[in-house]
């Protein structure tokens, strides 16, 4: 930063610490603890996912590093980037995750091998069974994290500014630039995180939830 802005290290340090002091003073507004989806939620996108904290995903952020460190940051696509995971955790709650994660305690994943992405549901293609319907609703809800990453990158990773805007504005003006996008630049390498073991109880709960969702949808269209 000193080299880029042609300022002394002392000046950079002074302003950096001043910004950190401001963040601490405004932490009540800038740093929010995620709240689970309530039981009385009427939002059609989220009402089936009670106690869900939101969506969890990773994304690659391009970085500038010394030449000798570039091999450590080289992705499978040849870019120099670091993988950032966006999440929080509260005991007893869970996140919506993609199929790169194991469907286990705290992480509700879609059915693998079943059409999932929003682009696969265009042109009024109706789901054929409870697994497809579950994946469709799961994708619609989880798409929010992909849009958040897109907005975040448009603001040069200003996380706290993004949190403030989302808290004060119903619609972020930059969202218009994301219309028509679905996946943004999330972790497209598809690394599977295998630290969470699949649970029979979690799989059974997902199956029951999917059947309830599909049955209600069938009643409403017939």
Phi, psi and omega in degrees: 000323179299319180290318183293318184262004176056045178234158179289157177300328179296317179295315178301314181297320182297314181288325178299314179293329177295320178294317179299321178297320178295321178298317180297319180294329183257015186300331180297332180262328187271328184251109185249139174276129181297142180250133181298151175298124184286162181295334182263019180298134179248000177294119184299335180285329189244348191298338179278344186255061180300142180068009175283138180272350183132204182251152180233136179197170176243159177212153177269130175247121179294138183229157174254118182229161176304152185305320183289343181264351185303321179303328180292333185255004184285126179273174179296339179266005176088001179275155175263108187205165174240146183269121183248129179255127179259117180195163166220173181213133172232134183300136177089356180247182183209170178238153170275128182230165178275180186282005171284348179257155175281138176284096183214185184309120177091353184222109181263108184259159175285170175287129179283148179078005179245138182307141191224307189298149185302328180297336181279353181250008180284172182061032174058037176283112184279146176292148183262344181203179185293330180291318178293319180295318178300314180298323179297313180291323178298315181295320181297322180284317185288343182299341181299323181291327179291320178292323179298317178296321178298315178294322180299316181291329177295335181256023175057044175059034176277080188300315184291323176297319179297318178299319180295316180297316181295332179280336185255339186240136178294319180231127176285125182302332180287346180296334178299330180283348180261357180302133180092352177264156182234314189253349181058223179237050180285185185294091185275355177284341175069036177296130180271127177267113187256019183279344179258121182278141176294144181240135179299320180296322181290320178295318179296321179295319177297317179298316179295318179296317180297320179294319179297316180298314183293320179297317179295319179297319179296320179295324184284337183260353180247000000 
